[in-house]
Amino acid sequence: MTAILGRAFLLLVLTLYTAFAAGPFIWAAMMSLRTTTEISNSHFGLPLPAHWEKFPQAWFNSNYSVYFANSASVVVTAVAILTIVGAMAAHCLSRYRFAGNRFVYFLIFSAIIFPPQITIIALFQTLVNYGLYNSLVGLTLVYVAVQLPLTVYILESFFARIPGDLFDAARMDGYSEWSIFWKVSFPIALPALATTVILNTILLWNEFLYAVVLITDEAKRTLPLGIQRFMGDQLEDVGMIATGLMIAIIPVVLIYAFFSEKLIQGMTAGAVK
Amino acid sequence: MATLTLDRLSKRYASAREVAVSDVSFTVADGEFMVLLGPSGCGKSTTLRMVAGLESITSGDLLIDGARMNDKPAKDRDIAMVFQSYALYPHMTVHDNLAFGLRRRSLPRDEIARRVREAAAALGLDQLLQRKPHALSGGQRQRVALGRAIVRHPKVFLFDEPLSNLDAALRVGMRGELAALHRRLSATMLYVTHDQVEAMTMGDRICIMENGSVAQIGAPLDVYAAPADTFVATFLGSPAMNLLPATLTTGGSALQLGSQSLPLDGPLAAAAARAPARDVLFGIRPEDLRPGDAGASLRARILDVEPLGAETIVRLCPEGLGSEMLMRVPRTFSGRPDEIATIAVDLAASHLFDPATTRRI
């Protein structure tokens, strides 16, 4: 009897939590299939009839295809650079003892403590000076710089737990330090790398502040900026914003679904021997 | 195969005041199984890592077949090493673990396949080639680690406490397998352990290390029978050799142990004649004491009797002496605590040590 009550309580808590977590998503999903007029009449109404035509309309007529491509190119490039450079830095900092090792580590990590609002003006000026303002390359570099400390922080602790004997064994097997990184460290660290890939992808895919300050051209907007275009001073096209949100969320959901197992492995690595 | 020579090999870490390894010299002959034995922190693993090329050599020379190896990187020394942790690549199958080192050497695919197959067959890994290390037992992992060394056909094999992570029963089995492997390959092997049973049973010769230096080198039974100093005497053997404070009588014809005396003759009398002072340490192994009064004997109070099944260990306190000593006797021993027993001493198997230098006289 106690066990049944316990399970019922657990089920209730999980149901409430799921409703809390998934509620906004389901609401936005329903709104994405309704027109702004319908939403104004009834905020929580069901999408009857469902306006599926809003998706192609948003994709082709409202420029979402361009925003999506811009976001994809910036995020994929930034995450690729972050993963490789972050892994190299983490491997180096955890594996090699050299003078200033901890100093370099804390220098990288200390960048986390500055809120973006403090650095954004200096960053803006720097990008202008180097001709990278209002360019996707500039935005990509900023994203790499902003996310690198967290990436190195997560990866360093994982790389440090790889037993040193593996590197010695690879050296005895005849491999160079470069090969050892690619053939031993990198594959072993895949769970942690997947964690950083998914975290960085989600954070950068949704990033708004740097994009809104550093990008002005319509053709260079990323998805969050594109969605913002439908927010006017007087009138908001809520229906189209919801459709845009759904288009933006789909890749995140796919990546999470693909990497979630690795993400959990990476986050709990070492917790259970 | 090859001859391995360490000539006054030393290691000093930049951050440490004292040397980790000091003037270690010995030669491992072609096909010989040499064991480096010592307690934790004595420098045996550091010595092995210098031979492997995983630690730089501060001074001295390392030679393989007469060629100086000091500055050659690990990969160019043609040495294979089996690690205490096995160091298997967790993301690779057993097959890939075995083939990893061979691929680096750009061997033909057929040759790699043949060597992996041979090693797997020899070590009973045929059915496990597609498994990853996490799906193997401790003994199987150990075999893969051995296989990874064997497929390389190296000049020298190094082992860094390879059995210490196995449970007791498995360790006995693997000890036999390693010995058989050595007989089959006739390879030059250098084996580090802190386990004296491994050293005694497997080594052609053992090198006992203490505080970074060589304490004694020799065949296991020779070292056991004639330890160079009190460290070796007490480190080798379980229970350890009894060391009792004693005084040589004037003229050196007898040994005074508290209120009792033992007559000296033969090698022990010759050792007494060489003693630099009258105060000495009398060393005798527990199995060289027997109940009874045949020959030289001591009277001692029985403090404790520990029956171990196959044998019995008796803790004794010789009369008139503050020190205790252990005696190993057959399980039929019937003495009880607090009884006074007469203990026969095998003087031919006894030793005298200089308490000042701890060296055997």
Boltz contact constraints between the chains, C-beta under 6 A:
constraints:
  - contact:
      token1: [A, 163]
      token2: [B, 85]
      max_distance: 6.0
  - contact:
      token1: [A, 165]
      token2: [B, 83]
      max_distance: 6.0
  - contact:
      token1: [A, 165]
      token2: [B, 85]
      max_distance: 6.0
  - contact:
      token1: [A, 165]
      token2: [B, 87]
      max_distance: 6.0
  - contact:
      token1: [A, 166]
      token2: [B, 87]
      max_distance: 6.0
  - contact:
      token1: [A, 168]
      token2: [B, 54]
      max_distance: 6.0
  - contact:
      token1: [A, 169]
      token2: [B, 87]
      max_distance: 6.0
  - contact:
      token1: [A, 171]
      token2: [B, 74]
      max_distance: 6.0
  - contact:
      token1: [A, 172]
      token2: [B, 74]
      max_distance: 6.0
  - contact:
      token1: [A, 172]
      token2: [B, 81]
      max_distance: 6.0
  - contact:
      token1: [A, 173]
      token2: [B, 100]
      max_distance: 6.0
  - contact:
      token1: [A, 173]
      token2: [B, 101]
      max_distance: 6.0
  - contact:
      token1: [A, 173]
      token2: [B, 104]
      max_distance: 6.0
  - contact:
      token1: [A, 174]
      token2: [B, 75]
      max_distance: 6.0
  - contact:
      token1: [A, 174]
      token2: [B, 104]
      max_distance: 6.0
  - contact:
      token1: [A, 175]
      token2: [B, 104]
      max_distance: 6.0
  - contact:
      token1: [A, 187]
      token2: [B, 91]
      max_distance: 6.0
  - contact:
      token1: [A, 188]
      token2: [B, 91]
      max_distance: 6.0
